[in-house]
């Protein structure tokens, strides 16, 4: 496919200028195949793996259709999880920096309902949310879709897997029939075709190759005895030493057991599974994304919507039954021009699953060997960053620039020592290089942010 530049599309000059300022010059395959149709207002059903640039595709499309002078909900994006909704929200806001007073609102469960109602009353252009919470607002009439122009179902296959089909149908019943409906999915199942037939009008179908080429992701398989899997996992982590890796398990119990075992042996590790409270999930994801934790042990359900741009390795502690799930898992590494590593442990009982993966990818897998390894305590994988927790957030009108200024002021740390800054309603997290943590802590404790003193501590979750 020939490379296509954004400047060749009929975009508003200010939007085009902002896209170029973000470093986007050429369209990814999914953007090149879908954006011309999106800008014409056509319905699209697109199959593309996570990390393909689909969010920017539908984000640019819906921003091009907004009437910014009307503070009515004109675009609705449904996502399977709060994490994905938050990431989509951030990307839409970034793409819309050229627009003054644009309002993009996240409507997800796990957070208070009242403040969301207040935000909707003040007027919103774009809503990004999970099906259940959006349905709740529609039923209570705090959200109205009479002015909706664009509806997006993002990771539609995951929403259906999670049992949201009836909820999605109910949400769409509140939307005008004359609208643009966009459906993005990593897989193209019968249930996806059915939902497309039900809610889309003459959709343009786009499929981007979902296989992962060896030049981008190196896939290695290791046959091990079930009793030696944990030692094999320790060996792979110690040998490859990825700065960030996700270990996939099939059950919550196994997730917790592996996390405890790795932690007891000195690895920097956190777990992500369905039993965690939303507050704890947020903390885990913040710490993993800002590189103050090196290993995340997760189930497939918990990891949905996880979008870490520089994930160096994916390790399958258990192989999934479905080869599509395997492809979806390993697609989280090898993004944005980086080479990825996908390592899979396989017991004798799982050999049939390997065969399914080979047939699905139309390729023979590459086998390797695990050297003898004993899991004993040793300080390993000290992550490059540490996280500071600050007792102040959006409600205190704190912005990233305020925290950066407080940290890098007179006698403070260098700006290059400060990493990712995440601000929530009542608190904030700042990543600091390990060598500068004590200095940064002292700086916040003794100084002021926006003329106020805030509590601060090093996060140890």
Secondary structure, DSSP 8 states (H G I E B T S, - for coil): ----BGGGS---HHHHHHHHHTT--B--HHHHHHHHHHHTT--EEEE--TTSSHHHHHHHHHHHH--TT--S--EEEEESSHHHHHHHHHHHHHHTTTSTT--EEEE-TTS-SHHHHHHHHT--SEEEEEHHHHHHHHHTTSS--TT--EEEETTHHHHHHTT-HHHHHHHHHTS-SSSEEEEEESS--HHHHHHHHHH-SS-EEEE---S--TTTEEEEEEE--GGGHHHHHHHHHHHH--SSEEEE-SSHHHHHHHHHHHHHTT--EEEE-TTS-HHHHHHHHHHHHTTS--EEEE-HHHHTT---TT--EEEESS--SSHHHHHHHHTTSS-TT--EEEEEEE-GGGHHHHHHHHHHHTS---EE---------------SEEEEEES--GGGT--HHHHHHHHHSTT---GGGEEEEEE-SS-EEEEEEGGGHHHHHHHHHHS-BTTB---EEE---
